[in-house]
């Protein structure tokens, strides 16, 4: 199936590899460095950054969604691995937040109007708007604080209801 001039058979293998290296391997390697001290101390919190694409594949970014699904799976696996060490491991799964990267994809650069993709996303976001980065803070504080001392291995969606919407 060809969408937007691309199909599965023409995906650039090197691009897929770079996407996985950045999003998944980058998470694994940095987690390995920082958790060594946490495990030695017997306490700490890891907060990985997954994505809405980890929970539901986003059609135009297959490699990204797959890499973020790997981050969510790694988060759950590592939480079990570290469960008896005093180190908790969780992740956030942001939905669509109006960042510069998203603006490039969701706002027509000439007209300033929403792109067709943007309209689809908003139609599937019950709150009917994009998030702003500051709206991730509450979930971050919760997962990094003692308020979540019995929470490990979850991926928390912060998405305006996107992951709950079904037609």
C-alpha positions in Angstrom: 0.0 0.0 0.0 1.4 3.3 -1.0 0.8 6.3 1.2 2.2 9.7 0.4 4.6 8.4 -2.2 6.1 5.8 0.1 5.5 2.1 0.6 6.8 -0.6 2.8 9.2 -2.0 0.1 10.8 1.3 -0.5 11.5 2.3 3.1 15.1 3.3 3.6 16.8 0.6 5.7 19.5 3.1 6.9 16.7 5.5 8.0 15.0 2.8 9.9 18.3 1.9 11.6 19.0 5.5 12.5 15.5 5.9 14.0 16.0 2.8 16.1 19.5 3.8 17.2 18.3 7.2 18.3 15.1 6.3 20.0 15.6 2.7 21.3 19.3 2.1 21.5 19.8 5.7 22.8 17.3 4.9 25.6 19.0 1.5 26.5 22.5 2.9 26.5 21.8 6.0 28.7 19.7 3.9 31.0 22.6 1.5 31.5 24.9 4.4 32.4 22.5 6.1 34.9 21.0 3.1 36.6 24.4 1.6 37.6 24.6 4.2 40.4 20.9 3.9 41.3 21.2 0.2 41.7 24.3 0.6 43.8 22.4 3.1 46.1 19.3 0.9 46.2 17.0 3.7 45.0 16.1 5.8 42.0 13.6 6.4 39.2 14.0 6.0 35.5 11.6 7.9 33.3 11.8 6.9 29.7 10.2 8.8 26.9 8.0 6.6 24.7 5.3 8.1 22.5 1.7 7.7 21.5 3.2 5.8 18.6 4.2 3.1 21.1 0.6 2.4 21.9 -0.9 2.8 18.5 1.1 2.8 15.3 1.1 6.2 13.6 0.7 5.7 9.9 3.4 7.9 8.5 6.2 7.1 11.0 6.3 3.4 11.2 10.0 3.1 12.2 9.5 5.8 14.9 6.4 4.0 16.3 8.1 0.7 16.3 11.2 2.2 18.1 9.0 3.8 20.7 7.0 0.6 21.2 10.4 -1.0 21.9 11.1 1.7 24.5 7.7 0.9 26.2 8.5 -2.8 26.1 12.0 -2.2 27.4 10.6 0.0 30.2 8.3 -2.9 31.4 11.1 -5.4 31.1 13.6 -3.3 33.0 11.0 -2.6 35.7 10.7 -6.3 36.4 14.5 -6.7 36.2 15.1 -3.9 38.8 12.0 -4.6 40.9 14.0 -5.8 43.9 16.8 -3.2 43.6 14.8 -0.1 44.8 14.9 1.3 41.3 11.5 2.0 39.6 11.2 2.3 35.8 8.3 4.0 34.0 7.7 5.9 30.8 5.6 8.8 29.4 3.8 8.5 26.1 3.1 12.0 24.9 0.4 12.5 22.3 0.5 15.4 19.9 2.3 18.4 21.4 2.8 21.5 19.4 6.6 21.5 19.2 8.6 22.9 16.3 9.0 19.4 14.8 5.2 18.8 14.9 4.5 22.3 13.6 6.6 21.4 10.5 4.3 18.4 9.9 0.9 19.8 11.0 1.0 23.4 9.8 1.2 24.3 6.1 4.4 26.3 5.9 3.0 28.6 3.2 -0.6 29.2 4.4 -0.2 28.6 8.1 -3.3 26.4 8.0 -3.6 22.9 9.5 -2.5 20.1 7.1 -4.8 17.2 6.3 -2.8 15.1 8.7 -3.4 17.7 11.5 -7.1 17.6 10.9 -7.2 13.8 11.2 -5.2 13.9 14.5 -7.6 16.6 15.9 -10.6 14.5 14.8 -9.2 11.6 16.9 -8.2 13.7 19.9 -11.3 14.0 22.2 -9.9 17.2 23.9 -9.7 18.7 20.4 -6.4 20.5 20.8 -2.7 19.9 20.9 -0.9 19.6 24.2 1.7 22.1 25.3 5.0 20.7 26.7 4.3 22.0 30.2 1.4 19.6 30.3 3.9 16.7 30.6 5.2 18.1 33.9 2.4 16.6 36.1 3.0 13.1 34.9 6.7 13.5 35.3 6.4 14.8 38.8 4.1 12.0 39.7 6.2 9.2 38.3 9.4 10.6 39.8 8.0 11.3 43.2 7.2 9.1 46.2 3.5 9.5 45.3 4.1 6.7 42.8 6.3 4.6 45.1 4.4 1.4 44.2 4.3 2.2 40.4 6.8 0.6 38.1 6.7 -0.7 34.6 4.0 1.5 33.2 3.8 3.8 30.2 1.6 6.7 31.0 -0.2 8.3 28.1 -0.6 12.1 28.2 -2.5 12.6 25.0 -5.8 14.5 25.3 -7.7 11.2 25.0 -6.1 10.2 21.7 -5.4 6.7 22.9 -8.9 6.3 24.2 -10.7 7.3 21.0 -12.3 4.7 18.8 -14.8 4.9 16.0 
